[in-house]
Amino acid sequence: MTQSSLEAVKAQAKTLREALQAEGTTVSHAQSLELVARQHGARDWNTLHARLTQRKAPLDLALGARVTGHHLGQAYRGEIVTLAGPAAHRHVEIALDRPIDTVRFDSFSNWRHRIRGTIGEDGRSSRKTSDGTPHLTVDWAPS
């Protein structure tokens, strides 16, 4: 999945609004932008707009990118579903292919289907566990 351009999603919103109007449903331009944002996995238009106008991210780290790494010591594979902020302080949310248990005790579990964190340009979080390991590492390959 490639990251859409701002112009492309605006054109989508316009096309959606026109198609709905042709079917007898009137929506404002702002409403169509909100609907398109949700189709792209964003909670609202402002979030999608911020994602698409962020030019400081490595080109291969994008929405929909397939990634691997570790979260709280557990290996994972998944897809980036949220991406925001400058490259040095990038907020990511990853939908995991398989849930991971982030608790290392036998007596209970904490299964995660999605993980969130803030990483630097090296793909590592500045937050660390008590043994000095980054909470989150994200590895990706250019597409």
C-alpha positions as CSV (number, residue, x, y, z in Angstrom):
1,M,0.0,0.0,0.0
2,T,1.4,3.3,-1.0
3,Q,0.8,6.5,0.9
4,S,-1.8,8.7,-0.8
5,S,-1.1,12.3,-1.6
6,L,-3.0,15.2,-0.1
7,E,-4.3,16.1,-3.6
8,A,-5.5,12.5,-4.2
9,V,-7.5,12.3,-1.0
10,K,-9.1,15.7,-1.6
11,A,-10.1,14.5,-5.1
12,Q,-11.5,11.3,-3.5
13,A,-13.6,13.5,-1.2
14,K,-14.9,15.6,-4.1
15,T,-15.8,12.5,-6.1
16,L,-17.5,10.9,-3.1
17,R,-19.6,14.1,-2.5
18,E,-20.6,14.2,-6.1
19,A,-21.5,10.5,-6.2
20,L,-23.6,10.8,-3.0
21,Q,-25.4,13.9,-4.4
22,A,-26.2,12.1,-7.6
23,E,-27.9,9.4,-5.4
24,G,-29.9,12.1,-3.5
25,T,-27.7,12.4,-0.4
26,T,-26.3,15.8,0.2
27,V,-23.1,16.1,2.3
28,S,-20.8,19.0,2.8
29,H,-17.3,19.1,1.6
30,A,-16.1,18.9,5.2
31,Q,-18.3,15.8,5.8
32,S,-16.8,14.1,2.7
33,L,-13.3,14.9,3.9
34,E,-14.1,13.2,7.2
35,L,-15.5,10.1,5.5
36,V,-12.4,9.8,3.3
37,A,-10.2,10.2,6.3
38,R,-11.9,7.3,8.0
39,Q,-11.5,5.2,4.8
40,H,-7.8,5.8,5.2
41,G,-7.7,4.6,8.8
42,A,-7.6,8.1,10.4
43,R,-9.9,9.2,13.1
44,D,-10.6,12.5,11.4
45,W,-9.6,14.8,8.5
46,N,-7.1,16.7,10.6
47,T,-5.2,13.5,11.5
48,L,-5.1,12.4,7.9
49,H,-4.0,15.8,6.7
50,A,-1.2,15.8,9.2
51,R,0.0,12.4,8.1
52,L,0.0,13.3,4.4
53,T,1.8,16.7,4.8
54,Q,4.5,15.3,7.0
55,R,7.6,15.5,4.8
56,K,10.3,14.6,7.4
57,A,9.6,10.9,7.5
58,P,11.8,8.4,5.8
59,L,10.0,7.6,2.5
60,D,9.7,3.9,3.1
61,L,8.1,4.3,6.6
62,A,4.5,5.0,5.6
63,L,1.0,4.0,6.4
64,G,0.5,0.4,5.4
65,A,4.2,-0.4,5.6
66,R,5.0,-3.9,6.8
67,V,7.3,-3.9,9.8
68,T,8.9,-6.2,12.3
69,G,10.6,-5.5,15.6
70,H,10.3,-5.9,19.3
71,H,7.8,-4.5,21.9
72,L,8.7,-5.0,25.6
73,G,11.0,-7.9,24.6
74,Q,8.5,-9.7,22.4
75,A,9.0,-10.1,18.6
76,Y,6.2,-8.9,16.3
77,R,5.2,-8.5,12.7
78,G,2.5,-6.1,11.6
79,E,1.4,-3.1,9.6
80,I,1.6,0.6,10.4
81,V,-1.9,2.0,10.8
82,T,-1.0,5.4,12.4
83,L,2.0,7.6,11.6
84,A,2.4,11.1,12.8
85,G,5.1,13.6,13.9
86,P,8.6,14.5,12.7
87,A,11.1,11.8,11.9
88,A,13.0,12.4,15.2
89,H,9.9,11.9,17.3
90,R,7.6,9.7,15.2
91,H,4.4,8.4,16.7
92,V,3.4,5.0,15.3
93,E,0.6,2.5,15.9
94,I,1.1,-1.0,14.5
95,A,-1.7,-3.6,14.0
96,L,-0.1,-6.9,14.7
97,D,-0.4,-10.0,12.6
98,R,-0.5,-12.1,15.8
99,P,-1.1,-10.9,19.3
100,I,1.9,-10.7,21.6
101,D,2.0,-11.2,25.4
102,T,3.8,-8.2,26.9
103,V,4.0,-9.8,30.4
104,R,6.9,-12.0,31.3
105,F,5.2,-13.7,34.3
106,D,3.6,-17.1,34.2
107,S,0.7,-16.1,36.5
108,F,-1.0,-13.7,34.1
109,S,-0.9,-12.3,30.6
110,N,-1.5,-9.1,28.7
111,W,-2.1,-9.8,25.0
112,R,-1.8,-6.9,22.6
113,H,-3.3,-6.8,19.1
114,R,-2.0,-3.3,18.5
115,I,1.0,-1.5,19.9
116,R,1.8,2.2,20.0
117,G,4.9,4.1,20.6
118,T,7.2,7.0,19.7
119,I,10.4,6.2,17.8
120,G,13.4,8.2,16.6
121,E,15.0,8.1,13.1
122,D,16.7,4.9,14.1
123,G,13.4,3.1,14.7
124,R,13.9,2.9,18.4
125,S,12.0,4.4,21.3
126,S,13.8,6.6,23.8
127,R,11.8,4.9,26.6
128,K,13.6,1.8,27.9
129,T,12.9,-1.1,30.2
130,S,14.8,-1.5,33.5
131,D,17.5,-3.5,31.7
132,G,18.1,-0.7,29.1
133,T,16.2,-2.2,26.2
134,P,14.0,0.1,24.1
135,H,10.3,-0.4,24.7
136,L,9.7,-0.5,21.0
137,T,11.9,-1.2,18.0
138,V,10.6,-0.9,14.4
139,D,12.4,-2.4,11.5
140,W,11.3,-1.8,7.9
141,A,12.6,-2.4,4.4
142,P,12.2,-0.1,1.5
143,S,9.3,-1.1,-0.7
